[in-house]
Amino acid sequence: MSQPTGERTRTQGALGGFLKAVDAGYVQRGNYLLIENMDRLSRADILTAQGLFLQLVGSGINLVTLTNGEAYSAERLQREPEAILLVVLELIRANKESVRKAQLIGDAKARKKKRLVEHGLEGKPYTRQTPAWITWREDEKRYELIKERADIVREMFDRMAAGDGLTRIARDLNQRGVPTWGRSGNQRTADHWRTSYIRKVLTSTAPIGTFTPHTTTHDETTRARRDEPVEAVGGMFPAAVDADTYWKVRRKLSTTAARGRNAKQPPKSIVSGIVFCATCGHAVTRVAKGDYVYLLCSRANMRATEHPYQAVRYDTVEKALRENAHRLVKEAPRGKSTSALEKEIDALQANANQVEQWVFDLADLAARDRSPAASRRLGNAERELKNVQRQLRELRAKRETITTASVKDRLKAVEHALTGKDDVAAVNEVLRDAIRRVVLDPQQGHLWVRWHHSDEVQDILCVTRHMDFTEMRETTPPMHALFPENTNTDHRKQEER
């Protein structure tokens, strides 16, 4: 019976079940609990581990360690109180060994990953826990696509790029009787295709051959598992889809799709899924009132407290986009050389390596000296490392979307869609592929446009009745609505402080 963590002891595992049985009275006073050594009881910090030991003994359970034949009971501790010193020393040793082993494992994984980046696979699999459409060929010493599964992955991407939704793809795979996939080992195979799994495939980096390892942490209070992605390694797997299709689907998934009863309906607005409120950054919804159709913030539509109710005629917004299509495309940021971005990525990678080494050193110090100050600094360093790794992932994703050819093609398609006579659904698909956000700003009388391939912001005049014409002042982009990911990061930093 083993229980390595602290809080989890009380609720999970065999020992957690034993404690519940003791509390419920199913295990009577005077019964024996046999463990190999004291570290099999707990490897948590001394306060948690000692509390667990006293809980068991206080409940009348006789605890026996088999390696040294010692028996601990309430009667013995009353008779020989010094015996608890042996228990405390063993529990402290168990905790220190656990922390040190975790550090050694982390160091070994870091060295293994560094060797992968510098020298490649070297004829050995980095991991056998591969995506379901990839396997390791021992005879050829390389990863290989499983053809029939890779074909399904390509179908998922092609259909999503062509306009099919997750539900339609899943339903069609189920109706055709396409078998679901199990991974290596004895992992259970799902009984049908689910939209959540298809989304997981479409948002993974593995289809273009990139391996993204994760580190696993647990919430200190709830012990909920958290998988944090770290630096990706390109080219480790064979690619199942081409990069253009992959990033087209990723851009589409980054916009907001219709939900509920509207999920199956074709869009009735050319800005469906990409228009957001300048006041709060939430999605803007389409509202019909009599003979007119308006665009209105979803929060205002639900009468959220203190949110201004500022409906804007839909035809006003569409007219502003169509009449300014040529200028919008002409002044849009172009695809550019990635050399400057590569330098930024290299500098950030060097910073990540430095912070990672700092984390290792602090973890070693915290494990060796049990210093509260070192533990606090370790926590801060780990948060900084996660932030740097997140920035690296974003920069690498951005690098894939700013190649000149693909950007020019998307801009050309936008101008053609806005000036042509395509139907609303076709125009909306083109805009979603090129534009990340259109922020509706009724008070300033502007539409603010953020493209997928650039962080530069463009503005289009969109006169509304909510503008204050008595005061002429310089307009300012609503950055919180244009870049909500930065706002969320700032909130997390404030909460951490």
Buried (B, 14 or more C-beta within 10 A) or exposed (E): EBBBBBBBBBEEBEBBEBBEEBEEEEBEEEEEBEBEBBBBBBBBBBEBBBBBBBBBBEBBBBBBBEEEEBEBBBEBBEEEEEBBEBBBEBBBBBBBEBBBEBBEEBEEEBEEBEBBEEEEBEEEBBEEEBBBBBBBEEEEEEBBBBEEBBEBBBBBBEBBBEBBBBEBBBBBBBEEEBEBBEBEEEEEEEEEBBBEBBBEBBEBBBBBBBBBBEBEEEEEEEBEEEEBBBBBBEEBBBBBBEBBBBBBBBBBBBBBBBEEEBEEEEBBBBBBBBBBBBBBBBBBBBBEEEEEBBBBBBBBBEEBEEBBEBBBBBEBBBEBBBBBBEEBBEEBBEBBEBEEBEEBBEEBBEBBBEBBEBBBBBBBBBBEEBBEEBBEBBBBBBEBBBBBBBBBBEBBBBBBBBBEEBBBBBBEBBBBBBEEEBEBBBBBBBBBBBBBBBBBBBBBBBBBBBBBBBEEBBBBEBEBEBBEEEEEEEEEBBBBBBBBEEBEBEEEEEEEE
